């Protein structure tokens, strides 16, 4: 079960879930991570060759941030699901 609580005084919404709902979320995030990792690799190759435009460099950093955020969340879910 996933619950979301919103408080106007809180800085962020609070999401609560149990282990049963955490596993499918982790699986979905693994798929997203694989997708963004593939995009990151594409732009990393272009950037490493020295041929990247400013837009391509920005995309590289955007995908790098997304991969790191997703990986961090997956790591937290792995600890939670033990």
N, C-alpha and C positions, 0 to 999 in steps of 0.2 A: 504494500500500500504506500502510495506517495502522497504526502500532504504538503501544502504550501501555505505558510502563514505570512501575512503582510501586516506590518505595523507602521503607521505613519511616523512614529518616532524612531523607528529603526533605520539604520543606514542601508540595510539590504534585506531582501526577502529571505526567509528561512525555509529550506526545503528539507523535509524529513522523509525517510523511506526505510524499509526493512531489507533484510538480506535477499529475500525472494525477488523484490523489484530492483535491487541493485545489480544483480547479475545480468539481466537483459540490457540495462543501461550501460554496463561495462562492455558488453558485446557490441552494442551500437557505437560506442565511443571507439572501440578498436577498429571498426570499419571506417569511421571518420578519420582516425589517425592514419590508417593506411592510405586513404584518399589524399589527405593533405601532405603526407610524406612523399607520395609520388609527385605531387605538384612542386614540393620543395626541392626534390632531387632534380627536376627539370630546370628550375631557375638557378640552382646551385651550379649545375654544369655550365649554364650560360655565363653566370657570374665569374666562375673560376677561369673560364677561357679569356676573360677580359673584354668580352664583346657585349656586355649587358648595358642596356640603356638605363636611364634613371627609373623609368616605370618598372622595368624588369628587376632592378635592384630593390625597389620598394616592395614588389610582389614577393621577392625572396624573403625579406624581413617579415612581411605579413604572414607568410606561410610558416616561417620559423617560429614566430610567436604562437600561432595556432597549434602547431605540433607540440610545442612545449607545454602549453596550457592543457591540452587534451591528455598528454602523457602524465602530467602532474595529477590530474583528476583520476585517471585510470589507476595510478599508484595508490591514491587514497582509497579508491573503491576496492582494490585488491587487499589492502589491510582490513577494510571493513568486512569483506566477504569471507575472511578466514574462519 
